[in-house]
Amino acid sequence: MEKKTRILNSALTLFAAKGYHQTTIQDIADEAGIAKGGIDFYFKSKEELLLSVVTDYYKPRPKEPRRPPGRRRTS
């Protein structure tokens, strides 16, 4: 998994569990398994990270192709 994705996923998890104000950049770095400076490389502030988490969460995702009724997935 890409480092930036790990940061975003870790931030989302911690913001949901502890709240934004109680979560530190160090908490997110520890959860993501990276150094604190690794977060600074991608995000200028915790506020920017929060905005990226929200934007990424609501980003449209590609939908799976529809299958005819009655057909089961084989994979």
All heavy atoms as a GROMACS GRO file, in nm:
protein
  604
    1MET      N    1   0.085  -0.118   0.000
    1MET     CA    2   0.000   0.000   0.000
    1MET      C    3   0.090   0.124   0.000
    1MET      O    4   0.190   0.129   0.070
    1MET     CB    5  -0.090  -0.003   0.125
    1MET     CG    6  -0.186   0.113   0.132
    1MET     SD    7  -0.291   0.118   0.279
    1MET     CE    8  -0.370  -0.039   0.278
    2GLU      N    9   0.053   0.221  -0.079
    2GLU     CA   10   0.128   0.345  -0.089
    2GLU      C   11   0.130   0.418   0.046
    2GLU      O   12   0.032   0.414   0.121
    2GLU     CB   13   0.063   0.433  -0.196
    2GLU     CG   14   0.136   0.562  -0.221
    2GLU     CD   15   0.062   0.650  -0.321
    2GLU    OE1   16  -0.011   0.598  -0.406
    2GLU    OE2   17   0.078   0.772  -0.309
    3LYS      N   18   0.241   0.484   0.076
    3LYS     CA   19   0.258   0.551   0.205
    3LYS      C   20   0.148   0.655   0.231
    3LYS      O   21   0.093   0.661   0.341
    3LYS     CB   22   0.396   0.616   0.212
    3LYS     CG   23   0.432   0.663   0.352
    3LYS     CD   24   0.569   0.728   0.357
    3LYS     CE   25   0.678   0.630   0.331
    3LYS     NZ   26   0.813   0.687   0.352
    4LYS      N   27   0.116   0.735   0.131
    4LYS     CA   28   0.013   0.838   0.149
    4LYS      C   29  -0.122   0.773   0.182
    4LYS      O   30  -0.196   0.822   0.268
    4LYS     CB   31   0.001   0.924   0.024
    4LYS     CG   32  -0.094   1.040   0.040
    4LYS     CD   33  -0.091   1.132  -0.080
    4LYS     CE   34  -0.183   1.251  -0.060
    4LYS     NZ   35  -0.180   1.340  -0.176
    5THR      N   36  -0.153   0.662   0.120
    5THR     CA   37  -0.277   0.590   0.148
    5THR      C   38  -0.277   0.536   0.290
    5THR      O   39  -0.380   0.542   0.359
    5THR     CB   40  -0.297   0.475   0.046
    5THR    OG1   41  -0.298   0.531  -0.085
    5THR    CG2   42  -0.425   0.400   0.070
    6ARG      N   43  -0.163   0.484   0.335
    6ARG     CA   44  -0.153   0.437   0.474
    6ARG      C   45  -0.177   0.551   0.572
    6ARG      O   46  -0.244   0.533   0.675
    6ARG     CB   47  -0.016   0.373   0.500
    6ARG     CG   48   0.000   0.238   0.437
    6ARG     CD   49   0.114   0.155   0.494
    6ARG     NE   50   0.226   0.226   0.548
    6ARG     CZ   51   0.347   0.233   0.492
    6ARG    NH1   52   0.370   0.173   0.379
    6ARG    NH2   53   0.444   0.298   0.551
    7ILE      N   54  -0.123   0.668   0.542
    7ILE     CA   55  -0.142   0.785   0.629
    7ILE      C   56  -0.291   0.822   0.634
    7ILE      O   57  -0.347   0.842   0.742
    7ILE     CB   58  -0.059   0.905   0.580
    7ILE    CG1   59   0.090   0.876   0.594
    7ILE    CG2   60  -0.097   1.032   0.655
    7ILE    CD1   61   0.181   0.974   0.522
    8LEU      N   62  -0.355   0.830   0.518
    8LEU     CA   63  -0.497   0.866   0.512
    8LEU      C   64  -0.583   0.764   0.587
    8LEU      O   65  -0.673   0.802   0.663
    8LEU     CB   66  -0.543   0.880   0.368
    8LEU     CG   67  -0.487   1.000   0.292
    8LEU    CD1   68  -0.518   0.988   0.143
    8LEU    CD2   69  -0.540   1.130   0.347
    9ASN      N   70  -0.557   0.636   0.567
    9ASN     CA   71  -0.634   0.532   0.635
    9ASN      C   72  -0.613   0.537   0.786
    9ASN      O   73  -0.708   0.522   0.863
    9ASN     CB   74  -0.598   0.394   0.581
    9ASN     CG   75  -0.651   0.370   0.442
    9ASN    OD1   76  -0.740   0.439   0.394
    9ASN    ND2   77  -0.593   0.273   0.373
   10SER      N   78  -0.490   0.558   0.827
   10SER     CA   79  -0.459   0.566   0.970
   10SER      C   80  -0.526   0.688   1.032
   10SER      O   81  -0.582   0.680   1.142
   10SER     CB   82  -0.308   0.572   0.992
   10SER     OG   83  -0.248   0.453   0.948
   11ALA      N   84  -0.520   0.801   0.964
   11ALA     CA   85  -0.583   0.923   1.014
   11ALA      C   86  -0.733   0.903   1.027
   11ALA      O   87  -0.792   0.940   1.130
   11ALA     CB   88  -0.551   1.040   0.924
   12LEU      N   89  -0.796   0.845   0.927
   12LEU     CA   90  -0.940   0.821   0.933
   12LEU      C   91  -0.976   0.732   1.051
   12LEU      O   92  -1.069   0.763   1.127
   12LEU     CB   93  -0.988   0.757   0.802
   12LEU     CG   94  -1.135   0.718   0.796
   12LEU    CD1   95  -1.226   0.838   0.815
   12LEU    CD2   96  -1.165   0.647   0.665
   13THR      N   97  -0.902   0.626   1.070
   13THR     CA   98  -0.926   0.533   1.181
   13THR      C   99  -0.914   0.605   1.316
   13THR      O  100  -1.000   0.592   1.403
   13THR     CB  101  -0.827   0.416   1.175
   13THR    OG1  102  -0.847   0.345   1.052
   13THR    CG2  103  -0.846   0.321   1.291
   14LEU      N  104  -0.807   0.682   1.332
   14LEU     CA  105  -0.783   0.748   1.460
   14LEU      C  106  -0.879   0.865   1.484
   14LEU      O  107  -0.924   0.885   1.597
   14LEU     CB  108  -0.638   0.794   1.469
   14LEU     CG  109  -0.538   0.680   1.482
   14LEU    CD1  110  -0.396   0.730   1.463
   14LEU    CD2  111  -0.552   0.610   1.616
   15PHE      N  112  -0.909   0.942   1.380
   15PHE     CA  113  -1.005   1.051   1.396
   15PHE      C  114  -1.140   0.995   1.439
   15PHE      O  115  -1.210   1.054   1.522
   15PHE     CB  116  -1.020   1.132   1.268
   15PHE     CG  117  -0.900   1.215   1.230
   15PHE    CD1  118  -0.881   1.256   1.100
   15PHE    CD2  119  -0.805   1.254   1.324
   15PHE    CE1  120  -0.772   1.334   1.062
   15PHE    CE2  121  -0.695   1.332   1.289
   15PHE     CZ  122  -0.679   1.371   1.158
   16ALA      N  123  -1.179   0.881   1.382
   16ALA     CA  124  -1.307   0.819   1.418
   16ALA      C  125  -1.305   0.765   1.560
   16ALA      O  126  -1.404   0.776   1.633
   16ALA     CB  127  -1.340   0.708   1.320
   17ALA      N  128  -1.193   0.707   1.602
   17ALA     CA  129  -1.183   0.645   1.733
   17ALA      C  130  -1.160   0.745   1.847
   17ALA      O  131  -1.222   0.736   1.952
   17ALA     CB  132  -1.072   0.541   1.733
   18LYS      N  133  -1.069   0.841   1.825
   18LYS     CA  134  -1.028   0.932   1.931
   18LYS      C  135  -1.080   1.074   1.914
   18LYS      O  136  -1.077   1.152   2.009
   18LYS     CB  137  -0.875   0.940   1.937
   18LYS     CG  138  -0.807   0.809   1.973
   18LYS     CD  139  -0.656   0.817   1.962
   18LYS     CE  140  -0.596   0.918   2.055
   18LYS     NZ  141  -0.450   0.914   2.058
   19GLY      N  142  -1.121   1.107   1.793
   19GLY     CA  143  -1.160   1.244   1.763
   19GLY      C  144  -1.041   1.320   1.706
   19GLY      O  145  -0.925   1.287   1.730
   20TYR      N  146  -1.074   1.424   1.631
   20TYR     CA  147  -0.970   1.503   1.565
   20TYR      C  148  -0.875   1.568   1.665
   20TYR      O  149  -0.753   1.560   1.652
   20TYR     CB  150  -1.037   1.609   1.476
   20TYR     CG  151  -0.940   1.709   1.417
   20TYR    CD1  152  -0.862   1.673   1.308
   20TYR    CD2  153  -0.925   1.835   1.472
   20TYR    CE1  154  -0.772   1.763   1.254
   20TYR    CE2  155  -0.835   1.926   1.418
   20TYR     CZ  156  -0.758   1.889   1.309
   20TYR     OH  157  -0.669   1.978   1.257
   21HIS      N  158  -0.930   1.633   1.767
   21HIS     CA  159  -0.847   1.710   1.860
   21HIS      C  160  -0.760   1.622   1.950
   21HIS      O  161  -0.653   1.666   1.993
   21HIS     CB  162  -0.934   1.803   1.944
   21HIS     CG  163  -0.998   1.912   1.863
   21HIS    ND1  164  -0.926   2.014   1.806
   21HIS    CD2  165  -1.126   1.933   1.827
   21HIS    CE1  166  -1.006   2.094   1.740
   21HIS    NE2  167  -1.130   2.047   1.749
   22GLN      N  168  -0.804   1.500   1.974
   22GLN     CA  169  -0.727   1.411   2.061
   22GLN      C  170  -0.623   1.329   1.985
   22GLN      O  171  -0.539   1.263   2.046
   22GLN     CB  172  -0.822   1.315   2.135
   22GLN     CG  173  -0.916   1.386   2.230
   22GLN     CD  174  -0.842   1.464   2.336
   22GLN    OE1  175  -0.745   1.416   2.395
   22GLN    NE2  176  -0.888   1.586   2.361
   23THR      N  177  -0.628   1.333   1.854
   23THR     CA  178  -0.533   1.258   1.771
   23THR      C  179  -0.415   1.348   1.735
   23THR      O  180  -0.434   1.459   1.688
   23THR     CB  181  -0.602   1.210   1.641
   23THR    OG1  182  -0.713   1.128   1.676
   23THR    CG2  183  -0.505   1.131   1.555
   24THR      N  184  -0.296   1.298   1.758
   24THR     CA  185  -0.175   1.374   1.724
   24THR      C  186  -0.115   1.320   1.594
   24THR      O  187  -0.145   1.207   1.552
   24THR     CB  188  -0.069   1.364   1.835
   24THR    OG1  189  -0.023   1.227   1.843
   24THR    CG2  190  -0.124   1.408   1.970
   25ILE      N  191  -0.032   1.401   1.534
   25ILE     CA  192   0.041   1.357   1.414
   25ILE      C  193   0.126   1.235   1.448
   25ILE      O  194   0.137   1.142   1.369
   25ILE     CB  195   0.127   1.472   1.357
   25ILE    CG1  196   0.038   1.584   1.302
   25ILE    CG2  197   0.221   1.421   1.248
   25ILE    CD1  198  -0.044   1.546   1.180
   26GLN      N  199   0.183   1.232   1.568
   26GLN     CA  200   0.263   1.117   1.610
   26GLN      C  201   0.178   0.991   1.618
   26GLN      O  202   0.220   0.883   1.580
   26GLN     CB  203   0.332   1.144   1.743
   26GLN     CG  204   0.430   1.035   1.784
   26GLN     CD  205   0.546   1.023   1.685
   26GLN    OE1  206   0.618   1.119   1.662
   26GLN    NE2  207   0.564   0.905   1.626
   27ASP      N  208   0.053   1.003   1.669
   27ASP     CA  209  -0.039   0.889   1.672
   27ASP      C  210  -0.060   0.833   1.532
   27ASP      O  211  -0.057   0.711   1.511
   27ASP     CB  212  -0.176   0.929   1.728
   27ASP     CG  213  -0.176   0.968   1.874
   27ASP    OD1  214  -0.086   0.923   1.949
   27ASP    OD2  215  -0.266   1.045   1.914
   28ILE      N  216  -0.082   0.922   1.437
   28ILE     CA  217  -0.107   0.881   1.299
   28ILE      C  218   0.018   0.814   1.240
   28ILE      O  219   0.009   0.710   1.175
   28ILE     CB  220  -0.153   1.000   1.213
   28ILE    CG1  221  -0.286   1.054   1.267
   28ILE    CG2  222  -0.165   0.961   1.066
   28ILE    CD1  223  -0.325   1.190   1.213
   29ALA      N  224   0.133   0.872   1.265
   29ALA     CA  225   0.258   0.815   1.216
   29ALA      C  226   0.279   0.675   1.274
   29ALA      O  227   0.316   0.582   1.201
   29ALA     CB  228   0.375   0.906   1.252
   30ASP      N  229   0.255   0.660   1.403
   30ASP     CA  230   0.271   0.528   1.467
   30ASP      C  231   0.176   0.427   1.405
   30ASP      O  232   0.215   0.313   1.376
   30ASP     CB  233   0.247   0.538   1.618
   30ASP     CG  234   0.355   0.617   1.690
   30ASP    OD1  235   0.464   0.640   1.633
   30ASP    OD2  236   0.329   0.659   1.805
   31GLU      N  237   0.051   0.466   1.387
   31GLU     CA  238  -0.050   0.376   1.329
   31GLU      C  239  -0.013   0.337   1.186
   31GLU      O  240  -0.033   0.224   1.144
   31GLU     CB  241  -0.187   0.445   1.331
   31GLU     CG  242  -0.299   0.364   1.273
   31GLU     CD  243  -0.350   0.254   1.363
   31GLU    OE1  244  -0.320   0.255   1.485
   31GLU    OE2  245  -0.419   0.164   1.312
   32ALA      N  246   0.041   0.432   1.110
   32ALA     CA  247   0.079   0.406   0.971
   32ALA      C  248   0.213   0.334   0.959
   32ALA      O  249   0.248   0.286   0.850
   32ALA     CB  250   0.085   0.538   0.893
   33GLY      N  251   0.289   0.328   1.069
   33GLY     CA  252   0.419   0.260   1.066
   33GLY      C  253   0.526   0.340   0.994
   33GLY      O  254   0.614   0.282   0.929
   34ILE      N  255   0.518   0.473   1.006
   34ILE     CA  256   0.618   0.560   0.942
   34ILE      C  257   0.668   0.662   1.043
   34ILE      O  258   0.611   0.678   1.150
   34ILE     CB  259   0.558   0.633   0.819
   34ILE    CG1  260   0.444   0.726   0.861
   34ILE    CG2  261   0.511   0.534   0.714
   34ILE    CD1  262   0.400   0.820   0.752
   35ALA      N  263   0.774   0.733   1.005
   35ALA     CA  264   0.825   0.841   1.089
   35ALA      C  265   0.733   0.963   1.078
   35ALA      O  266   0.668   0.984   0.976
   35ALA     CB  267   0.967   0.879   1.046
   36LYS      N  268   0.730   1.042   1.183
   36LYS     CA  269   0.646   1.162   1.185
   36LYS      C  270   0.679   1.254   1.067
   36LYS      O  271   0.589   1.314   1.007
   36LYS     CB  272   0.667   1.235   1.317
   36LYS     CG  273   0.578   1.353   1.339
   36LYS     CD  274   0.603   1.413   1.478
   36LYS     CE  275   0.530   1.543   1.495
   36LYS     NZ  276   0.560   1.603   1.625
   37GLY      N  277   0.804   1.264   1.030
   37GLY     CA  278   0.845   1.347   0.917
   37GLY      C  279   0.788   1.299   0.784
   37GLY      O  280   0.773   1.378   0.691
   38GLY      N  281   0.752   1.172   0.777
   38GLY     CA  282   0.690   1.120   0.656
   38GLY      C  283   0.554   1.184   0.630
   38GLY      O  284   0.515   1.205   0.515
   39ILE      N  285   0.483   1.216   0.736
   39ILE     CA  286   0.354   1.284   0.722
   39ILE      C  287   0.377   1.427   0.674
   39ILE      O  288   0.305   1.477   0.587
   39ILE     CB  289   0.274   1.280   0.853
   39ILE    CG1  290   0.235   1.135   0.884
   39ILE    CG2  291   0.149   1.369   0.844
   39ILE    CD1  292   0.164   1.115   1.014
   40ASP      N  293   0.477   1.493   0.730
   40ASP     CA  294   0.508   1.631   0.690
   40ASP      C  295   0.544   1.642   0.542
   40ASP      O  296   0.524   1.746   0.480
   40ASP     CB  297   0.624   1.686   0.774
   40ASP     CG  298   0.589   1.699   0.921
   40ASP    OD1  299   0.468   1.714   0.951
   40ASP    OD2  300   0.680   1.696   1.005
   41PHE      N  301   0.597   1.533   0.486
   41PHE     CA  302   0.631   1.533   0.344
   41PHE      C  303   0.505   1.547   0.257
   41PHE      O  304   0.507   1.613   0.154
   41PHE     CB  305   0.705   1.404   0.308
   41PHE     CG  306   0.740   1.391   0.163
   41PHE    CD1  307   0.849   1.459   0.112
   41PHE    CD2  308   0.665   1.312   0.078
   41PHE    CE1  309   0.883   1.449  -0.023
   41PHE    CE2  310   0.698   1.301  -0.057
   41PHE     CZ  311   0.806   1.370  -0.107
   42TYR      N  312   0.394   1.486   0.301
   42TYR     CA  313   0.270   1.486   0.223
   42TYR      C  314   0.171   1.595   0.264
   42TYR      O  315   0.092   1.640   0.181
   42TYR     CB  316   0.199   1.351   0.236
   42TYR     CG  317   0.275   1.237   0.172
   42TYR    CD1  318   0.352   1.150   0.248
   42TYR    CD2  319   0.271   1.217   0.034
   42TYR    CE1  320   0.421   1.046   0.189
   42TYR    CE2  321   0.340   1.114  -0.026
   42TYR     CZ  322   0.415   1.028   0.052
   42TYR     OH  323   0.485   0.926  -0.007
   43PHE      N  324   0.173   1.635   0.390
   43PHE     CA  325   0.073   1.728   0.442
   43PHE      C  326   0.140   1.837   0.525
   43PHE      O  327   0.223   1.809   0.609
   43PHE     CB  328  -0.029   1.654   0.529
   43PHE     CG  329  -0.095   1.540   0.457
   43PHE    CD1  330  -0.052   1.410   0.477
   43PHE    CD2  331  -0.197   1.561   0.366
   43PHE    CE1  332  -0.110   1.303   0.410
   43PHE    CE2  333  -0.257   1.456   0.298
   43PHE     CZ  334  -0.213   1.327   0.320
   44LYS      N  335   0.100   1.963   0.501
   44LYS     CA  336   0.160   2.077   0.571
   44LYS      C  337   0.110   2.091   0.714
   44LYS      O  338   0.178   2.151   0.798
   44LYS     CB  339   0.131   2.206   0.495
   44LYS     CG  340   0.195   2.211   0.359
   44LYS     CD  341   0.157   2.337   0.285
   44LYS     CE  342   0.210   2.332   0.144
   44LYS     NZ  343   0.164   2.444   0.064
   45SER      N  344  -0.010   2.037   0.743
   45SER     CA  345  -0.068   2.052   0.875
   45SER      C  346  -0.170   1.941   0.900
   45SER      O  347  -0.210   1.870   0.807
   45SER     CB  348  -0.140   2.188   0.886
   45SER     OG  349  -0.250   2.192   0.798
   46LYS      N  350  -0.210   1.928   1.025
   46LYS     CA  351  -0.313   1.831   1.059
   46LYS      C  352  -0.446   1.870   0.992
   46LYS      O  353  -0.522   1.783   0.950
   46LYS     CB  354  -0.328   1.822   1.211
   46LYS     CG  355  -0.415   1.705   1.256
   46LYS     CD  356  -0.401   1.677   1.405
   46LYS     CE  357  -0.505   1.748   1.483
   46LYS     NZ  358  -0.513   1.705   1.624
   47GLU      N  359  -0.470   1.999   0.980
   47GLU     CA  360  -0.592   2.046   0.914
   47GLU      C  361  -0.594   2.003   0.766
   47GLU      O  362  -0.697   1.959   0.715
   47GLU     CB  363  -0.605   2.199   0.924
   47GLU     CG  364  -0.630   2.249   1.063
   47GLU     CD  365  -0.503   2.263   1.148
   47GLU    OE1  366  -0.390   2.252   1.094
   47GLU    OE2  367  -0.516   2.283   1.269
   48GLU      N  368  -0.480   2.016   0.699
   48GLU     CA  369  -0.471   1.973   0.559
   48GLU      C  370  -0.492   1.822   0.548
   48GLU      O  371  -0.558   1.774   0.455
   48GLU     CB  372  -0.336   2.012   0.499
   48GLU     CG  373  -0.324   1.979   0.351
   48GLU     CD  374  -0.189   2.018   0.294
   48GLU    OE1  375  -0.147   2.134   0.312
   48GLU    OE2  376  -0.127   1.932   0.231
   49LEU      N  377  -0.438   1.748   0.643
   49LEU     CA  378  -0.457   1.604   0.646
   49LEU      C  379  -0.605   1.570   0.664
   49LEU      O  380  -0.658   1.485   0.593
   49LEU     CB  381  -0.373   1.541   0.757
   49LEU     CG  382  -0.388   1.392   0.783
   49LEU    CD1  383  -0.368   1.310   0.656
   49LEU    CD2  384  -0.294   1.348   0.892
   50LEU      N  385  -0.674   1.638   0.754
   50LEU     CA  386  -0.817   1.614   0.774
   50LEU      C  387  -0.895   1.641   0.646
   50LEU      O  388  -0.980   1.562   0.607
   50LEU     CB  389  -0.871   1.702   0.888
   50LEU     CG  390  -1.022   1.697   0.910
   50LEU    CD1  391  -1.068   1.558   0.949
   50LEU    CD2  392  -1.063   1.801   1.013
   51LEU      N  393  -0.865   1.751   0.580
   51LEU     CA  394  -0.933   1.784   0.455
   51LEU      C  395  -0.909   1.675   0.350
   51LEU      O  396  -1.002   1.634   0.279
   51LEU     CB  397  -0.886   1.919   0.402
   51LEU     CG  398  -0.950   1.966   0.273
   51LEU    CD1  399  -1.101   1.981   0.287
   51LEU    CD2  400  -0.889   2.099   0.230
   52SER      N  401  -0.788   1.624   0.344
   52SER     CA  402  -0.757   1.517   0.249
   52SER      C  403  -0.830   1.388   0.284
   52SER      O  404  -0.876   1.316   0.195
   52SER     CB  405  -0.607   1.490   0.245
   52SER     OG  406  -0.540   1.600   0.188
   53VAL      N  407  -0.843   1.359   0.413
   53VAL     CA  408  -0.917   1.240   0.457
   53VAL      C  409  -1.062   1.250   0.412
   53VAL      O  410  -1.118   1.156   0.354
   53VAL     CB  411  -0.909   1.222   0.611
   53VAL    CG1  412  -1.010   1.120   0.660
   53VAL    CG2  413  -0.769   1.181   0.654
   54VAL      N  414  -1.124   1.364   0.436
   54VAL     CA  415  -1.264   1.382   0.400
   54VAL      C  416  -1.281   1.378   0.248
   54VAL      O  417  -1.370   1.311   0.196
   54VAL     CB  418  -1.318   1.514   0.459
   54VAL    CG1  419  -1.457   1.545   0.406
   54VAL    CG2  420  -1.318   1.508   0.611
   55THR      N  421  -1.194   1.447   0.176
   55THR     CA  422  -1.201   1.449   0.030
   55THR      C  423  -1.184   1.309  -0.027
   55THR      O  424  -1.259   1.267  -0.116
   55THR     CB  425  -1.094   1.543  -0.028
   55THR    OG1  426  -1.113   1.674   0.027
   55THR    CG2  427  -1.101   1.549  -0.178
   56ASP      N  428  -1.087   1.234   0.024
   56ASP     CA  429  -1.062   1.098  -0.024
   56ASP      C  430  -1.179   1.006   0.009
   56ASP      O  431  -1.219   0.923  -0.072
   56ASP     CB  432  -0.933   1.043   0.038
   56ASP     CG  433  -0.898   0.906  -0.016
   56ASP    OD1  434  -0.863   0.898  -0.136
   56ASP    OD2  435  -0.906   0.808   0.060
   57TYR      N  436  -1.238   1.022   0.127
   57TYR     CA  437  -1.349   0.936   0.170
   57TYR      C  438  -1.470   0.953   0.078
   57TYR      O  439  -1.536   0.856   0.045
   57TYR     CB  440  -1.386   0.969   0.315
   57TYR     CG  441  -1.493   0.880   0.370
   57TYR    CD1  442  -1.462   0.753   0.418
   57TYR    CD2  443  -1.625   0.921   0.376
   57TYR    CE1  444  -1.559   0.670   0.469
   57TYR    CE2  445  -1.724   0.839   0.428
   57TYR     CZ  446  -1.691   0.714   0.474
   57TYR     OH  447  -1.789   0.632   0.524
   58TYR      N  448  -1.495   1.075   0.035
   58TYR     CA  449  -1.613   1.102  -0.048
   58TYR      C  450  -1.584   1.102  -0.198
   58TYR      O  451  -1.672   1.132  -0.277
   58TYR     CB  452  -1.678   1.234  -0.007
   58TYR     CG  453  -1.750   1.221   0.125
   58TYR    CD1  454  -1.696   1.272   0.242
   58TYR    CD2  455  -1.870   1.154   0.132
   58TYR    CE1  456  -1.761   1.259   0.363
   58TYR    CE2  457  -1.937   1.139   0.254
   58TYR     CZ  458  -1.881   1.192   0.368
   58TYR     OH  459  -1.946   1.178   0.488
   59LYS      N  460  -1.462   1.068  -0.236
   59LYS     CA  461  -1.425   1.061  -0.377
   59LYS      C  462  -1.503   0.947  -0.444
   59LYS      O  463  -1.512   0.837  -0.389
   59LYS     CB  464  -1.275   1.037  -0.389
   59LYS     CG  465  -1.223   1.028  -0.530
   59LYS     CD  466  -1.072   1.023  -0.536
   59LYS     CE  467  -1.015   0.919  -0.444
   59LYS     NZ  468  -0.870   0.906  -0.453
   60PRO      N  469  -1.560   0.973  -0.562
   60PRO     CA  470  -1.633   0.866  -0.630
   60PRO      C  471  -1.542   0.748  -0.660
   60PRO      O  472  -1.427   0.764  -0.698
   60PRO     CB  473  -1.680   0.932  -0.761
   60PRO     CG  474  -1.668   1.078  -0.739
   60PRO     CD  475  -1.561   1.098  -0.636
   61ARG      N  476  -1.592   0.631  -0.639
   61ARG     CA  477  -1.519   0.507  -0.665
   61ARG      C  478  -1.577   0.440  -0.789
   61ARG      O  479  -1.698   0.448  -0.813
   61ARG     CB  480  -1.532   0.410  -0.548
   61ARG     CG  481  -1.495   0.469  -0.414
   61ARG     CD  482  -1.345   0.469  -0.396
   61ARG     NE  483  -1.315   0.505  -0.258
   61ARG     CZ  484  -1.235   0.604  -0.225
   61ARG    NH1  485  -1.177   0.675  -0.317
   61ARG    NH2  486  -1.210   0.631  -0.100
   62PRO      N  487  -1.494   0.371  -0.867
   62PRO     CA  488  -1.549   0.298  -0.981
   62PRO      C  489  -1.644   0.189  -0.934
   62PRO      O  490  -1.617   0.122  -0.834
   62PRO     CB  491  -1.427   0.238  -1.050
   62PRO     CG  492  -1.310   0.268  -0.965
   62PRO     CD  493  -1.352   0.357  -0.853
   63LYS      N  494  -1.754   0.174  -1.004
   63LYS     CA  495  -1.852   0.071  -0.968
   63LYS      C  496  -1.817  -0.058  -1.041
   63LYS      O  497  -1.760  -0.056  -1.150
   63LYS     CB  498  -1.992   0.116  -1.008
   63LYS     CG  499  -2.041   0.233  -0.928
   63LYS     CD  500  -2.182   0.269  -0.967
   63LYS     CE  501  -2.229   0.386  -0.882
   63LYS     NZ  502  -2.365   0.426  -0.916
   64GLU      N  503  -1.855  -0.170  -0.978
   64GLU     CA  504  -1.836  -0.299  -1.044
   64GLU      C  505  -1.937  -0.311  -1.157
   64GLU      O  506  -2.049  -0.261  -1.146
   64GLU     CB  507  -1.859  -0.413  -0.944
   64GLU     CG  508  -1.746  -0.433  -0.847
   64GLU     CD  509  -1.760  -0.565  -0.773
   64GLU    OE1  510  -1.812  -0.662  -0.832
   64GLU    OE2  511  -1.720  -0.569  -0.657
   65PRO      N  512  -1.899  -0.377  -1.264
   65PRO     CA  513  -1.995  -0.396  -1.374
   65PRO      C  514  -2.114  -0.478  -1.326
   65PRO      O  515  -2.100  -0.568  -1.243
   65PRO     CB  516  -1.916  -0.472  -1.480
   65PRO     CG  517  -1.782  -0.499  -1.426
   65PRO     CD  518  -1.772  -0.437  -1.290
   66ARG      N  519  -2.231  -0.444  -1.376
   66ARG     CA  520  -2.352  -0.519  -1.339
   66ARG      C  521  -2.352  -0.654  -1.408
   66ARG      O  522  -2.308  -0.668  -1.521
   66ARG     CB  523  -2.476  -0.441  -1.379
   66ARG     CG  524  -2.494  -0.317  -1.297
   66ARG     CD  525  -2.624  -0.250  -1.335
   66ARG     NE  526  -2.647  -0.141  -1.243
   66ARG     CZ  527  -2.758  -0.127  -1.175
   66ARG    NH1  528  -2.857  -0.212  -1.190
   66ARG    NH2  529  -2.771  -0.026  -1.092
   67ARG      N  530  -2.404  -0.754  -1.336
   67ARG     CA  531  -2.416  -0.889  -1.391
   67ARG      C  532  -2.563  -0.918  -1.414
   67ARG      O  533  -2.648  -0.870  -1.338
   67ARG     CB  534  -2.359  -0.990  -1.292
   67ARG     CG  535  -2.209  -0.981  -1.280
   67ARG     CD  536  -2.161  -1.083  -1.177
   67ARG     NE  537  -2.030  -1.043  -1.130
   67ARG     CZ  538  -2.008  -0.953  -1.036
   67ARG    NH1  539  -2.106  -0.894  -0.976
   67ARG    NH2  540  -1.886  -0.922  -0.999
   68PRO      N  541  -2.593  -1.000  -1.511
   68PRO     CA  542  -2.733  -1.038  -1.531
   68PRO      C  543  -2.788  -1.107  -1.407
   68PRO      O  544  -2.713  -1.177  -1.336
   68PRO     CB  545  -2.728  -1.134  -1.650
   68PRO     CG  546  -2.596  -1.111  -1.715
   68PRO     CD  547  -2.504  -1.058  -1.609
   69PRO      N  548  -2.916  -1.088  -1.377
   69PRO     CA  549  -2.975  -1.156  -1.259
   69PRO      C  550  -2.957  -1.306  -1.267
   69PRO      O  551  -2.963  -1.365  -1.375
   69PRO     CB  552  -3.123  -1.117  -1.266
   69PRO     CG  553  -3.132  -1.003  -1.360
   69PRO     CD  554  -3.011  -1.010  -1.450
   70GLY      N  555  -2.934  -1.367  -1.152
   70GLY     CA  556  -2.923  -1.512  -1.146
   70GLY      C  557  -2.784  -1.566  -1.171
   70GLY      O  558  -2.759  -1.683  -1.154
   71ARG      N  559  -2.693  -1.481  -1.214
   71ARG     CA  560  -2.556  -1.527  -1.239
   71ARG      C  561  -2.472  -1.499  -1.116
   71ARG      O  562  -2.478  -1.391  -1.060
   71ARG     CB  563  -2.497  -1.459  -1.360
   71ARG     CG  564  -2.585  -1.488  -1.482
   71ARG     CD  565  -2.515  -1.469  -1.606
   71ARG     NE  566  -2.413  -1.574  -1.620
   71ARG     CZ  567  -2.333  -1.580  -1.724
   71ARG    NH1  568  -2.342  -1.493  -1.818
   71ARG    NH2  569  -2.244  -1.674  -1.732
   72ARG      N  570  -2.392  -1.595  -1.079
   72ARG     CA  571  -2.308  -1.578  -0.961
   72ARG      C  572  -2.166  -1.546  -1.003
   72ARG      O  573  -2.121  -1.587  -1.108
   72ARG     CB  574  -2.312  -1.705  -0.878
   72ARG     CG  575  -2.449  -1.722  -0.816
   72ARG     CD  576  -2.474  -1.856  -0.758
   72ARG     NE  577  -2.373  -1.913  -0.675
   72ARG     CZ  578  -2.398  -1.982  -0.566
   72ARG    NH1  579  -2.520  -2.000  -0.526
   72ARG    NH2  580  -2.302  -2.038  -0.497
   73ARG      N  581  -2.099  -1.476  -0.914
   73ARG     CA  582  -1.959  -1.444  -0.936
   73ARG      C  583  -1.877  -1.572  -0.925
   73ARG      O  584  -1.897  -1.651  -0.833
   73ARG     CB  585  -1.916  -1.342  -0.830
   73ARG     CG  586  -1.785  -1.284  -0.853
   73ARG     CD  587  -1.757  -1.184  -0.746
   73ARG     NE  588  -1.672  -1.082  -0.800
   73ARG     CZ  589  -1.639  -0.973  -0.738
   73ARG    NH1  590  -1.683  -0.949  -0.619
   73ARG    NH2  591  -1.560  -0.885  -0.792
   74THR      N  592  -1.785  -1.592  -1.015
   74THR     CA  593  -1.707  -1.716  -1.016
   74THR      C  594  -1.571  -1.701  -0.952
   74THR      O  595  -1.502  -1.797  -0.931
   74THR     CB  596  -1.689  -1.768  -1.161
   74THR    OG1  597  -1.627  -1.666  -1.238
   74THR    CG2  598  -1.823  -1.807  -1.221
   75SER      N  599  -1.528  -1.578  -0.922
   75SER     CA  600  -1.394  -1.562  -0.865
   75SER      C  601  -1.398  -1.550  -0.717
   75SER      O  602  -1.490  -1.533  -0.650
   75SER     CB  603  -1.325  -1.439  -0.922
   75SER     OG  604  -1.405  -1.324  -0.911
   0.00000   0.00000   0.00000
